[in-house]
């Protein structure tokens, strides 16, 4: 089973194309099995695009940027 996704339901925070792509990767890839993905959580007044947690592997904080 792929990652557990905790979605952001705030309509004032639309997803970028990169965020949509990465969220779909989290949703479908078996590589993220056991991970919990938080979409745009508020952490100490900061708001990264994704925070991933895993009980044995730790925490990942991801900010999606556009490459040119």
CHARMM-style PDB file with segment names, atoms N, HN, CA, C and O in Angstrom:
ATOM      1  N   UNK     1       0.840  -1.183   0.000  1.00  0.00      PROA
ATOM      2  CA  UNK     1       0.000   0.000   0.000  1.00  0.00      PROA
ATOM      3  C   UNK     1       0.884   1.244   0.000  1.00  0.00      PROA
ATOM      4  O   UNK     1       1.781   1.359   0.834  1.00  0.00      PROA
ATOM      5  N   UNK     2       0.644   2.176  -0.922  1.00  0.00      PROA
ATOM      6  HN  UNK     2      -0.085   2.082  -1.600  1.00  0.00      PROA
ATOM      7  CA  UNK     2       1.433   3.411  -0.970  1.00  0.00      PROA
ATOM      8  C   UNK     2       1.211   4.281   0.273  1.00  0.00      PROA
ATOM      9  O   UNK     2       0.555   3.856   1.224  1.00  0.00      PROA
ATOM     10  N   UNK     3       1.748   5.468   0.259  1.00  0.00      PROA
ATOM     11  HN  UNK     3       2.281   5.813  -0.514  1.00  0.00      PROA
ATOM     12  CA  UNK     3       1.718   6.378   1.408  1.00  0.00      PROA
ATOM     13  C   UNK     3       0.294   6.753   1.810  1.00  0.00      PROA
ATOM     14  O   UNK     3      -0.623   6.757   0.989  1.00  0.00      PROA
ATOM     15  N   UNK     4       0.137   7.064   3.085  1.00  0.00      PROA
ATOM     16  HN  UNK     4       0.882   7.061   3.752  1.00  0.00      PROA
ATOM     17  CA  UNK     4      -1.100   7.639   3.597  1.00  0.00      PROA
ATOM     18  C   UNK     4      -1.014   9.139   3.379  1.00  0.00      PROA
ATOM     19  O   UNK     4      -0.048   9.770   3.808  1.00  0.00      PROA
ATOM     20  N   UNK     5      -2.010   9.722   2.718  1.00  0.00      PROA
ATOM     21  HN  UNK     5      -2.795   9.209   2.370  1.00  0.00      PROA
ATOM     22  CA  UNK     5      -1.997  11.146   2.374  1.00  0.00      PROA
ATOM     23  C   UNK     5      -2.955  11.896   3.297  1.00  0.00      PROA
ATOM     24  O   UNK     5      -4.129  11.542   3.404  1.00  0.00      PROA
ATOM     25  N   UNK     6      -2.448  12.933   3.962  1.00  0.00      PROA
ATOM     26  HN  UNK     6      -1.494  13.222   3.875  1.00  0.00      PROA
ATOM     27  CA  UNK     6      -3.282  13.840   4.742  1.00  0.00      PROA
ATOM     28  C   UNK     6      -3.363  15.128   3.928  1.00  0.00      PROA
ATOM     29  O   UNK     6      -2.413  15.910   3.893  1.00  0.00      PROA
ATOM     30  N   UNK     7      -4.511  15.344   3.270  1.00  0.00      PROA
ATOM     31  HN  UNK     7      -5.283  14.708   3.298  1.00  0.00      PROA
ATOM     32  CA  UNK     7      -4.653  16.451   2.328  1.00  0.00      PROA
ATOM     33  C   UNK     7      -4.898  17.786   3.018  1.00  0.00      PROA
ATOM     34  O   UNK     7      -5.385  17.846   4.147  1.00  0.00      PROA
ATOM     35  N   UNK     8      -4.549  18.848   2.312  1.00  0.00      PROA
ATOM     36  HN  UNK     8      -4.153  18.799   1.394  1.00  0.00      PROA
ATOM     37  CA  UNK     8      -4.849  20.206   2.715  1.00  0.00      PROA
ATOM     38  C   UNK     8      -6.183  20.576   2.069  1.00  0.00      PROA
ATOM     39  O   UNK     8      -6.307  20.536   0.845  1.00  0.00      PROA
ATOM     40  N   UNK     9      -7.164  20.930   2.863  1.00  0.00      PROA
ATOM     41  HN  UNK     9      -7.063  20.963   3.857  1.00  0.00      PROA
ATOM     42  CA  UNK     9      -8.478  21.247   2.317  1.00  0.00      PROA
ATOM     43  C   UNK     9      -8.737  22.739   2.229  1.00  0.00      PROA
ATOM     44  O   UNK     9      -9.885  23.151   2.061  1.00  0.00      PROA
ATOM     45  N   UNK    10      -7.688  23.572   2.339  1.00  0.00      PROA
ATOM     46  HN  UNK    10      -6.755  23.237   2.475  1.00  0.00      PROA
ATOM     47  CA  UNK    10      -7.842  25.017   2.247  1.00  0.00      PROA
ATOM     48  C   UNK    10      -7.915  25.429   0.775  1.00  0.00      PROA
ATOM     49  O   UNK    10      -6.930  25.283   0.052  1.00  0.00      PROA
ATOM     50  N   UNK    11      -9.066  25.941   0.318  1.00  0.00      PROA
ATOM     51  HN  UNK    11      -9.866  26.060   0.906  1.00  0.00      PROA
ATOM     52  CA  UNK    11      -9.189  26.323  -1.096  1.00  0.00      PROA
ATOM     53  C   UNK    11      -8.328  27.530  -1.477  1.00  0.00      PROA
ATOM     54  O   UNK    11      -8.144  27.798  -2.665  1.00  0.00      PROA
ATOM     55  N   UNK    12      -7.798  28.262  -0.491  1.00  0.00      PROA
ATOM     56  HN  UNK    12      -7.948  28.044   0.473  1.00  0.00      PROA
ATOM     57  CA  UNK    12      -6.935  29.402  -0.770  1.00  0.00      PROA
ATOM     58  C   UNK    12      -5.498  28.991  -1.048  1.00  0.00      PROA
ATOM     59  O   UNK    12      -4.657  29.846  -1.325  1.00  0.00      PROA
ATOM     60  N   UNK    13      -5.203  27.705  -0.979  1.00  0.00      PROA
ATOM     61  HN  UNK    13      -5.886  27.010  -0.753  1.00  0.00      PROA
ATOM     62  CA  UNK    13      -3.867  27.174  -1.254  1.00  0.00      PROA
ATOM     63  C   UNK    13      -3.921  26.218  -2.448  1.00  0.00      PROA
ATOM     64  O   UNK    13      -3.835  25.004  -2.262  1.00  0.00      PROA
ATOM     65  N   UNK    14      -4.062  26.737  -3.660  1.00  0.00      PROA
ATOM     66  HN  UNK    14      -4.132  27.723  -3.811  1.00  0.00      PROA
ATOM     67  CA  UNK    14      -4.120  25.832  -4.818  1.00  0.00      PROA
ATOM     68  C   UNK    14      -2.783  25.147  -5.038  1.00  0.00      PROA
ATOM     69  O   UNK    14      -1.730  25.701  -4.723  1.00  0.00      PROA
ATOM     70  N   UNK    15      -2.835  23.934  -5.582  1.00  0.00      PROA
ATOM     71  HN  UNK    15      -3.691  23.484  -5.838  1.00  0.00      PROA
ATOM     72  CA  UNK    15      -1.610  23.172  -5.873  1.00  0.00      PROA
ATOM     73  C   UNK    15      -0.990  23.646  -7.176  1.00  0.00      PROA
ATOM     74  O   UNK    15      -1.691  23.976  -8.133  1.00  0.00      PROA
ATOM     75  N   UNK    16       0.336  23.672  -7.196  1.00  0.00      PROA
ATOM     76  HN  UNK    16       0.905  23.404  -6.419  1.00  0.00      PROA
ATOM     77  CA  UNK    16       1.047  23.945  -8.442  1.00  0.00      PROA
ATOM     78  C   UNK    16       1.112  22.644  -9.236  1.00  0.00      PROA
ATOM     79  O   UNK    16       0.781  21.583  -8.707  1.00  0.00      PROA
ATOM     80  N   UNK    17       1.528  22.711 -10.484  1.00  0.00      PROA
ATOM     81  HN  UNK    17       1.796  23.573 -10.914  1.00  0.00      PROA
ATOM     82  CA  UNK    17       1.669  21.506 -11.306  1.00  0.00      PROA
ATOM     83  C   UNK    17       2.694  20.549 -10.695  1.00  0.00      PROA
ATOM     84  O   UNK    17       2.491  19.334 -10.700  1.00  0.00      PROA
ATOM     85  N   UNK    18       3.794  21.095 -10.170  1.00  0.00      PROA
ATOM     86  HN  UNK    18       3.958  22.081 -10.166  1.00  0.00      PROA
ATOM     87  CA  UNK    18       4.811  20.258  -9.541  1.00  0.00      PROA
ATOM     88  C   UNK    18       4.283  19.557  -8.301  1.00  0.00      PROA
ATOM     89  O   UNK    18       4.597  18.390  -8.069  1.00  0.00      PROA
ATOM     90  N   UNK    19       3.485  20.256  -7.503  1.00  0.00      PROA
ATOM     91  HN  UNK    19       3.230  21.204  -7.692  1.00  0.00      PROA
ATOM     92  CA  UNK    19       2.898  19.657  -6.304  1.00  0.00      PROA
ATOM     93  C   UNK    19       1.901  18.563  -6.676  1.00  0.00      PROA
ATOM     94  O   UNK    19       1.844  17.522  -6.021  1.00  0.00      PROA
ATOM     95  N   UNK    20       1.119  18.798  -7.723  1.00  0.00      PROA
ATOM     96  HN  UNK    20       1.166  19.643  -8.256  1.00  0.00      PROA
ATOM     97  CA  UNK    20       0.169  17.777  -8.184  1.00  0.00      PROA
ATOM     98  C   UNK    20       0.905  16.518  -8.633  1.00  0.00      PROA
ATOM     99  O   UNK    20       0.496  15.402  -8.313  1.00  0.00      PROA
ATOM    100  N   UNK    21       1.991  16.709  -9.375  1.00  0.00      PROA
ATOM    101  HN  UNK    21       2.323  17.616  -9.634  1.00  0.00      PROA
ATOM    102  CA  UNK    21       2.773  15.581  -9.860  1.00  0.00      PROA
ATOM    103  C   UNK    21       3.355  14.786  -8.691  1.00  0.00      PROA
ATOM    104  O   UNK    21       3.232  13.562  -8.645  1.00  0.00      PROA
ATOM    105  N   UNK    22       3.989  15.484  -7.748  1.00  0.00      PROA
ATOM    106  HN  UNK    22       4.089  16.478  -7.785  1.00  0.00      PROA
ATOM    107  CA  UNK    22       4.626  14.805  -6.634  1.00  0.00      PROA
ATOM    108  C   UNK    22       3.589  14.112  -5.745  1.00  0.00      PROA
ATOM    109  O   UNK    22       3.848  13.016  -5.247  1.00  0.00      PROA
ATOM    110  N   UNK    23       2.439  14.718  -5.541  1.00  0.00      PROA
ATOM    111  HN  UNK    23       2.228  15.608  -5.945  1.00  0.00      PROA
ATOM    112  CA  UNK    23       1.378  14.090  -4.753  1.00  0.00      PROA
ATOM    113  C   UNK    23       0.907  12.796  -5.411  1.00  0.00      PROA
ATOM    114  O   UNK    23       0.612  11.818  -4.725  1.00  0.00      PROA
ATOM    115  N   UNK    24       0.839  12.792  -6.727  1.00  0.00      PROA
ATOM    116  HN  UNK    24       1.079  13.587  -7.285  1.00  0.00      PROA
ATOM    117  CA  UNK    24       0.449  11.575  -7.445  1.00  0.00      PROA
ATOM    118  C   UNK    24       1.519  10.485  -7.305  1.00  0.00      PROA
ATOM    119  O   UNK    24       1.189   9.304  -7.203  1.00  0.00      PROA
ATOM    120  N   UNK    25       2.785  10.872  -7.300  1.00  0.00      PROA
ATOM    121  HN  UNK    25       3.054  11.832  -7.383  1.00  0.00      PROA
ATOM    122  CA  UNK    25       3.869   9.906  -7.078  1.00  0.00      PROA
ATOM    123  C   UNK    25       3.740   9.298  -5.685  1.00  0.00      PROA
ATOM    124  O   UNK    25       3.859   8.083  -5.526  1.00  0.00      PROA
ATOM    125  N   UNK    26       3.499  10.128  -4.680  1.00  0.00      PROA
ATOM    126  HN  UNK    26       3.402  11.115  -4.809  1.00  0.00      PROA
ATOM    127  CA  UNK    26       3.313   9.613  -3.321  1.00  0.00      PROA
ATOM    128  C   UNK    26       2.130   8.658  -3.255  1.00  0.00      PROA
ATOM    129  O   UNK    26       2.176   7.648  -2.553  1.00  0.00      PROA
ATOM    130  N   UNK    27       1.085   8.977  -3.978  1.00  0.00      PROA
ATOM    131  HN  UNK    27       1.047   9.798  -4.548  1.00  0.00      PROA
ATOM    132  CA  UNK    27      -0.155   8.194  -3.940  1.00  0.00      PROA
ATOM    133  C   UNK    27      -0.017   6.839  -4.634  1.00  0.00      PROA
ATOM    134  O   UNK    27      -0.685   5.883  -4.240  1.00  0.00      PROA
ATOM    135  N   UNK    28       0.831   6.736  -5.657  1.00  0.00      PROA
ATOM    136  HN  UNK    28       1.374   7.512  -5.977  1.00  0.00      PROA
ATOM    137  CA  UNK    28       0.858   5.529  -6.476  1.00  0.00      PROA
ATOM    138  C   UNK    28       2.121   4.673  -6.325  1.00  0.00      PROA
ATOM    139  O   UNK    28       2.091   3.484  -6.639  1.00  0.00      PROA
ATOM    140  N   UNK    29       3.214   5.247  -5.857  1.00  0.00      PROA
ATOM    141  HN  UNK    29       3.238   6.214  -5.602  1.00  0.00      PROA
ATOM    142  CA  UNK    29       4.482   4.509  -5.806  1.00  0.00      PROA
ATOM    143  C   UNK    29       4.596   3.665  -4.538  1.00  0.00      PROA
ATOM    144  O   UNK    29       4.353   4.151  -3.434  1.00  0.00      PROA
ATOM    145  N   UNK    30       4.964   2.413  -4.707  1.00  0.00      PROA
ATOM    146  HN  UNK    30       5.162   2.018  -5.604  1.00  0.00      PROA
ATOM    147  CA  UNK    30       5.180   1.528  -3.560  1.00  0.00      PROA
ATOM    148  C   UNK    30       6.426   1.914  -2.768  1.00  0.00      PROA
ATOM    149  O   UNK    30       6.618   1.437  -1.650  1.00  0.00      PROA
ATOM    150  N   UNK    31       7.263   2.761  -3.328  1.00  0.00      PROA
ATOM    151  HN  UNK    31       7.107   3.149  -4.236  1.00  0.00      PROA
ATOM    152  CA  UNK    31       8.467   3.230  -2.640  1.00  0.00      PROA
ATOM    153  C   UNK    31       8.124   3.991  -1.354  1.00  0.00      PROA
ATOM    154  O   UNK    31       8.931   4.050  -0.427  1.00  0.00      PROA
ATOM    155  N   UNK    32       6.924   4.570  -1.309  1.00  0.00      PROA
ATOM    156  HN  UNK    32       6.269   4.522  -2.063  1.00  0.00      PROA
ATOM    157  CA  UNK    32       6.517   5.358  -0.146  1.00  0.00      PROA
ATOM    158  C   UNK    32       5.604   4.585   0.795  1.00  0.00      PROA
ATOM    159  O   UNK    32       4.889   5.177   1.603  1.00  0.00      PROA
ATOM    160  N   UNK    33       5.632   3.266   0.688  1.00  0.00      PROA
ATOM    161  HN  UNK    33       6.214   2.785   0.032  1.00  0.00      PROA
ATOM    162  CA  UNK    33       4.847   2.421   1.587  1.00  0.00      PROA
ATOM    163  C   UNK    33       5.285   2.647   3.031  1.00  0.00      PROA
ATOM    164  O   UNK    33       6.478   2.622   3.334  1.00  0.00      PROA
ATOM    165  N   UNK    34       4.320   2.866   3.917  1.00  0.00      PROA
ATOM    166  HN  UNK    34       3.351   2.885   3.670  1.00  0.00      PROA
ATOM    167  CA  UNK    34       4.620   3.096   5.323  1.00  0.00      PROA
ATOM    168  C   UNK    34       4.821   4.553   5.695  1.00  0.00      PROA
ATOM    169  O   UNK    34       4.884   4.890   6.877  1.00  0.00      PROA
ATOM    170  N   UNK    35       4.922   5.418   4.699  1.00  0.00      PROA
ATOM    171  HN  UNK    35       4.872   5.144   3.738  1.00  0.00      PROA
ATOM    172  CA  UNK    35       5.102   6.847   4.949  1.00  0.00      PROA
ATOM    173  C   UNK    35       3.736   7.514   5.121  1.00  0.00      PROA
ATOM    174  O   UNK    35       2.742   7.066   4.549  1.00  0.00      PROA
ATOM    175  N   UNK    36       3.696   8.579   5.910  1.00  0.00      PROA
ATOM    176  HN  UNK    36       4.503   8.943   6.375  1.00  0.00      PROA
ATOM    177  CA  UNK    36       2.530   9.443   6.005  1.00  0.00      PROA
ATOM    178  C   UNK    36       2.929  10.779   5.409  1.00  0.00      PROA
ATOM    179  O   UNK    36       3.945  11.359   5.794  1.00  0.00      PROA
ATOM    180  N   UNK    37       2.123  11.275   4.460  1.00  0.00      PROA
ATOM    181  HN  UNK    37       1.298  10.805   4.147  1.00  0.00      PROA
ATOM    182  CA  UNK    37       2.416  12.523   3.761  1.00  0.00      PROA
ATOM    183  C   UNK    37       1.413  13.581   4.208  1.00  0.00      PROA
ATOM    184  O   UNK    37       0.203  13.401   4.069  1.00  0.00      PROA
ATOM    185  N   UNK    38       1.922  14.677   4.740  1.00  0.00      PROA
ATOM    186  HN  UNK    38       2.905  14.823   4.853  1.00  0.00      PROA
ATOM    187  CA  UNK    38       1.083  15.814   5.122  1.00  0.00      PROA
ATOM    188  C   UNK    38       1.251  16.879   4.059  1.00  0.00      PROA
ATOM    189  O   UNK    38       2.369  17.321   3.793  1.00  0.00      PROA
ATOM    190  N   UNK    39       0.152  17.298   3.448  1.00  0.00      PROA
ATOM    191  HN  UNK    39      -0.756  16.939   3.664  1.00  0.00      PROA
ATOM    192  CA  UNK    39       0.201  18.301   2.385  1.00  0.00      PROA
ATOM    193  C   UNK    39       0.017  19.693   2.980  1.00  0.00      PROA
ATOM    194  O   UNK    39      -0.992  19.963   3.631  1.00  0.00      PROA
ATOM    195  N   UNK    40       0.978  20.566   2.760  1.00  0.00      PROA
ATOM    196  HN  UNK    40       1.798  20.346   2.231  1.00  0.00      PROA
ATOM    197  CA  UNK    40       0.997  21.958   3.199  1.00  0.00      PROA
ATOM    198  C   UNK    40       0.601  22.135   4.666  1.00  0.00      PROA
ATOM    199  O   UNK    40      -0.338  22.872   4.968  1.00  0.00      PROA
ATOM    200  N   UNK    41       1.311  21.465   5.579  1.00  0.00      PROA
ATOM    201  HN  UNK    41       2.074  20.867   5.334  1.00  0.00      PROA
ATOM    202  CA  UNK    41       0.997  21.640   6.999  1.00  0.00      PROA
ATOM    203  C   UNK    41       1.563  22.963   7.531  1.00  0.00      PROA
ATOM    204  O   UNK    41       2.533  23.489   6.987  1.00  0.00      PROA
ATOM    205  N   UNK    42       0.966  23.487   8.574  1.00  0.00      PROA
ATOM    206  HN  UNK    42       0.178  23.060   9.016  1.00  0.00      PROA
ATOM    207  CA  UNK    42       1.488  24.678   9.253  1.00  0.00      PROA
ATOM    208  C   UNK    42       2.377  24.214  10.396  1.00  0.00      PROA
ATOM    209  O   UNK    42       1.915  23.528  11.307  1.00  0.00      PROA
ATOM    210  N   UNK    43       3.657  24.588  10.350  1.00  0.00      PROA
ATOM    211  HN  UNK    43       4.032  25.146   9.610  1.00  0.00      PROA
ATOM    212  CA  UNK    43       4.627  24.194  11.376  1.00  0.00      PROA
ATOM    213  C   UNK    43       5.353  25.446  11.847  1.00  0.00      PROA
ATOM    214  O   UNK    43       6.172  26.001  11.115  1.00  0.00      PROA
ATOM    215  N   UNK    44       5.060  25.893  13.056  1.00  0.00      PROA
ATOM    216  HN  UNK    44       4.394  25.442  13.651  1.00  0.00      PROA
ATOM    217  CA  UNK    44       5.722  27.082  13.620  1.00  0.00      PROA
ATOM    218  C   UNK    44       5.713  28.255  12.641  1.00  0.00      PROA
ATOM    219  O   UNK    44       6.759  28.845  12.371  1.00  0.00      PROA
ATOM    220  N   UNK    45       4.575  28.584  12.125  1.00  0.00      PROA
ATOM    221  HN  UNK    45       3.726  28.105  12.345  1.00  0.00      PROA
ATOM    222  CA  UNK    45       4.326  29.677  11.177  1.00  0.00      PROA
ATOM    223  C   UNK    45       4.970  29.450   9.808  1.00  0.00      PROA
ATOM    224  O   UNK    45       4.934  30.342   8.961  1.00  0.00      PROA
ATOM    225  N   UNK    46       5.555  28.280   9.577  1.00  0.00      PROA
ATOM    226  HN  UNK    46       5.585  27.555  10.264  1.00  0.00      PROA
ATOM    227  CA  UNK    46       6.092  27.924   8.263  1.00  0.00      PROA
ATOM    228  C   UNK    46       5.116  26.970   7.588  1.00  0.00      PROA
ATOM    229  O   UNK    46       4.333  26.298   8.258  1.00  0.00      PROA
ATOM    230  N   UNK    47       5.165  26.913   6.272  1.00  0.00      PROA
ATOM    231  HN  UNK    47       5.801  27.459   5.728  1.00  0.00      PROA
ATOM    232  CA  UNK    47       4.224  26.087   5.543  1.00  0.00      PROA
ATOM    233  C   UNK    47       4.925  25.402   4.368  1.00  0.00      PROA
ATOM    234  O   UNK    47       4.801  25.853   3.229  1.00  0.00      PROA
ATOM    235  N   UNK    48       5.666  24.308   4.633  1.00  0.00      PROA
ATOM    236  HN  UNK    48       5.767  23.942   5.558  1.00  0.00      PROA
ATOM    237  CA  UNK    48       6.301  23.583   3.522  1.00  0.00      PROA
ATOM    238  C   UNK    48       5.230  22.897   2.674  1.00  0.00      PROA
ATOM    239  O   UNK    48       4.098  22.713   3.120  1.00  0.00      PROA
ATOM    240  N   UNK    49       5.596  22.523   1.454  1.00  0.00      PROA
ATOM    241  HN  UNK    49       6.516  22.673   1.091  1.00  0.00      PROA
ATOM    242  CA  UNK    49       4.626  21.864   0.569  1.00  0.00      PROA
ATOM    243  C   UNK    49       4.258  20.479   1.084  1.00  0.00      PROA
ATOM    244  O   UNK    49       3.082  20.113   1.079  1.00  0.00      PROA
ATOM    245  N   UNK    50       5.245  19.704   1.527  1.00  0.00      PROA
ATOM    246  HN  UNK    50       6.200  20.001   1.531  1.00  0.00      PROA
ATOM    247  CA  UNK    50       4.982  18.357   2.028  1.00  0.00      PROA
ATOM    248  C   UNK    50       5.894  18.050   3.212  1.00  0.00      PROA
ATOM    249  O   UNK    50       7.056  18.455   3.241  1.00  0.00      PROA
ATOM    250  N   UNK    51       5.351  17.334   4.180  1.00  0.00      PROA
ATOM    251  HN  UNK    51       4.407  17.005   4.157  1.00  0.00      PROA
ATOM    252  CA  UNK    51       6.145  16.745   5.257  1.00  0.00      PROA
ATOM    253  C   UNK    51       5.808  15.266   5.263  1.00  0.00      PROA
ATOM    254  O   UNK    51       4.643  14.883   5.372  1.00  0.00      PROA
ATOM    255  N   UNK    52       6.842  14.435   5.143  1.00  0.00      PROA
ATOM    256  HN  UNK    52       7.789  14.746   5.054  1.00  0.00      PROA
ATOM    257  CA  UNK    52       6.670  12.986   5.146  1.00  0.00      PROA
ATOM    258  C   UNK    52       7.260  12.440   6.433  1.00  0.00      PROA
ATOM    259  O   UNK    52       8.345  12.848   6.846  1.00  0.00      PROA
ATOM    260  N   UNK    53       6.550  11.520   7.066  1.00  0.00      PROA
ATOM    261  HN  UNK    53       5.668  11.188   6.731  1.00  0.00      PROA
ATOM    262  CA  UNK    53       7.054  10.888   8.282  1.00  0.00      PROA
ATOM    263  C   UNK    53       6.990   9.378   8.144  1.00  0.00      PROA
ATOM    264  O   UNK    53       6.083   8.834   7.514  1.00  0.00      PROA
ATOM    265  N   UNK    54       7.964   8.712   8.740  1.00  0.00      PROA
ATOM    266  HN  UNK    54       8.701   9.153   9.252  1.00  0.00      PROA
ATOM    267  CA  UNK    54       8.012   7.257   8.757  1.00  0.00      PROA
ATOM    268  C   UNK    54       8.563   6.846  10.113  1.00  0.00      PROA
ATOM    269  O   UNK    54       9.562   7.410  10.558  1.00  0.00      PROA
ATOM    270  N   UNK    55       7.934   5.871  10.790  1.00  0.00      PROA
ATOM    271  HN  UNK    55       7.122   5.414  10.428  1.00  0.00      PROA
ATOM    272  CA  UNK    55       8.373   5.505  12.143  1.00  0.00      PROA
ATOM    273  C   UNK    55       9.817   5.015  12.240  1.00  0.00      PROA
ATOM    274  O   UNK    55      10.459   5.230  13.268  1.00  0.00      PROA
ATOM    275  N   UNK    56      10.342   4.368  11.212  1.00  0.00      PROA
ATOM    276  HN  UNK    56       9.820   4.194  10.377  1.00  0.00      PROA
ATOM    277  CA  UNK    56      11.716   3.871  11.260  1.00  0.00      PROA
ATOM    278  C   UNK    56      12.708   4.731  10.477  1.00  0.00      PROA
ATOM    279  O   UNK    56      13.903   4.720  10.772  1.00  0.00      PROA
ATOM    280  N   UNK    57      12.226   5.470   9.489  1.00  0.00      PROA
ATOM    281  HN  UNK    57      11.255   5.480   9.250  1.00  0.00      PROA
ATOM    282  CA  UNK    57      13.139   6.188   8.595  1.00  0.00      PROA
ATOM    283  C   UNK    57      13.269   7.675   8.896  1.00  0.00      PROA
ATOM    284  O   UNK    57      14.248   8.295   8.480  1.00  0.00      PROA
ATOM    285  N   UNK    58      12.309   8.264   9.609  1.00  0.00      PROA
ATOM    286  HN  UNK    58      11.514   7.760   9.947  1.00  0.00      PROA
ATOM    287  CA  UNK    58      12.439   9.662   9.994  1.00  0.00      PROA
ATOM    288  C   UNK    58      11.463  10.590   9.311  1.00  0.00      PROA
ATOM    289  O   UNK    58      10.333  10.217   8.993  1.00  0.00      PROA
ATOM    290  N   UNK    59      11.932  11.832   9.087  1.00  0.00      PROA
ATOM    291  HN  UNK    59      12.849  12.135   9.345  1.00  0.00      PROA
ATOM    292  CA  UNK    59      11.088  12.904   8.574  1.00  0.00      PROA
ATOM    293  C   UNK    59      11.750  13.524   7.342  1.00  0.00      PROA
ATOM    294  O   UNK    59      12.962  13.733   7.308  1.00  0.00      PROA
ATOM    295  N   UNK    60      10.926  13.813   6.334  1.00  0.00      PROA
ATOM    296  HN  UNK    60       9.941  13.644   6.362  1.00  0.00      PROA
ATOM    297  CA  UNK    60      11.361  14.554   5.144  1.00  0.00      PROA
ATOM    298  C   UNK    60      10.505  15.804   5.021  1.00  0.00      PROA
ATOM    299  O   UNK    60       9.282  15.735   5.147  1.00  0.00      PROA
ATOM    300  N   UNK    61      11.141  16.951   4.774  1.00  0.00      PROA
ATOM    301  HN  UNK    61      12.134  17.007   4.672  1.00  0.00      PROA
ATOM    302  CA  UNK    61      10.409  18.186   4.506  1.00  0.00      PROA
ATOM    303  C   UNK    61      10.731  18.582   3.075  1.00  0.00      PROA
ATOM    304  O   UNK    61      11.898  18.723   2.710  1.00  0.00      PROA
ATOM    305  N   UNK    62       9.678  18.763   2.255  1.00  0.00      PROA
ATOM    306  HN  UNK    62       8.730  18.648   2.552  1.00  0.00      PROA
ATOM    307  CA  UNK    62       9.862  19.022   0.823  1.00  0.00      PROA
ATOM    308  C   UNK    62       9.199  20.338   0.446  1.00  0.00      PROA
ATOM    309  O   UNK    62       8.034  20.575   0.763  1.00  0.00      PROA
ATOM    310  N   UNK    63       9.960  21.190  -0.236  1.00  0.00      PROA
ATOM    311  HN  UNK    63      10.907  20.997  -0.493  1.00  0.00      PROA
ATOM    312  CA  UNK    63       9.442  22.418  -0.820  1.00  0.00      PROA
ATOM    313  C   UNK    63       9.621  22.286  -2.322  1.00  0.00      PROA
ATOM    314  O   UNK    63      10.749  22.159  -2.799  1.00  0.00      PROA
ATOM    315  N   UNK    64       8.535  22.313  -3.073  1.00  0.00      PROA
ATOM    316  HN  UNK    64       7.618  22.416  -2.686  1.00  0.00      PROA
ATOM    317  CA  UNK    64       8.573  22.124  -4.519  1.00  0.00      PROA
ATOM    318  C   UNK    64       8.868  23.470  -5.179  1.00  0.00      PROA
ATOM    319  O   UNK    64       8.223  24.474  -4.878  1.00  0.00      PROA
ATOM    320  N   UNK    65       9.848  23.478  -6.080  1.00  0.00      PROA
ATOM    321  HN  UNK    65      10.372  22.663  -6.325  1.00  0.00      PROA
ATOM    322  CA  UNK    65      10.222  24.680  -6.828  1.00  0.00      PROA
ATOM    323  C   UNK    65      10.185  24.389  -8.324  1.00  0.00      PROA
ATOM    324  O   UNK    65      10.303  23.243  -8.758  1.00  0.00      PROA
ATOM    325  N   UNK    66      10.019  25.442  -9.088  1.00  0.00      PROA
ATOM    326  HN  UNK    66       9.923  26.373  -8.736  1.00  0.00      PROA
ATOM    327  CA  UNK    66       9.997  25.327 -10.540  1.00  0.00      PROA
ATOM    328  C   UNK    66      11.424  25.428 -11.057  1.00  0.00      PROA
ATOM    329  O   UNK    66      12.141  26.375 -10.736  1.00  0.00      PROA
ATOM    330  N   UNK    67      11.833  24.452 -11.855  1.00  0.00      PROA
ATOM    331  HN  UNK    67      11.251  23.682 -12.115  1.00  0.00      PROA
ATOM    332  CA  UNK    67      13.159  24.501 -12.469  1.00  0.00      PROA
ATOM    333  C   UNK    67      13.071  25.155 -13.840  1.00  0.00      PROA
ATOM    334  O   UNK    67      12.128  24.917 -14.594  1.00  0.00      PROA
ATOM    335  N   UNK    68      14.042  25.965 -14.148  1.00  0.00      PROA
ATOM    336  HN  UNK    68      14.808  26.159 -13.535  1.00  0.00      PROA
ATOM    337  CA  UNK    68      14.051  26.659 -15.446  1.00  0.00      PROA
ATOM    338  C   UNK    68      15.258  26.231 -16.235  1.00  0.00      PROA
ATOM    339  OT1 UNK    68      15.458  26.696 -17.357  1.00  0.00      PROA
TER     340      UNK     68
END
